[in-house]
């Protein structure tokens, strides 16, 4: 029987059990994601972290996603007509959203600009 990189022969060879060794053996099977520190080492409010998690995993209910599910709606962004509303557009390229994000950052005392 094999589980998380261990097999029966490995288990029979063990003379003493080490939590650290088991942890390291199990960790080798997990993939590290680039956005981990953005979400898990962030002092932001939980609502912001949850929204960030949804964005980095691409599961925000944007119009392009809802249309793929069969909903009948206008695919254009409500903030900037003429551009399709996608997660990438809403959070990274929309100039109106950038102005809103800049105001939000300023309100929170964060002195950095969003994209231009």
Secondary structure, 3 states (H helix, E strand, C coil): CCECCECHHHHHHCCCCCHHHHHHHHHCCCCCCCCHHHHHCCCCCHHHHHHHHHHHCCCCCCHHHHHHCCCCCCCECCCCCCCECCHHHHHHHCHHHHHHHHHHHHHCCCCCCCCC
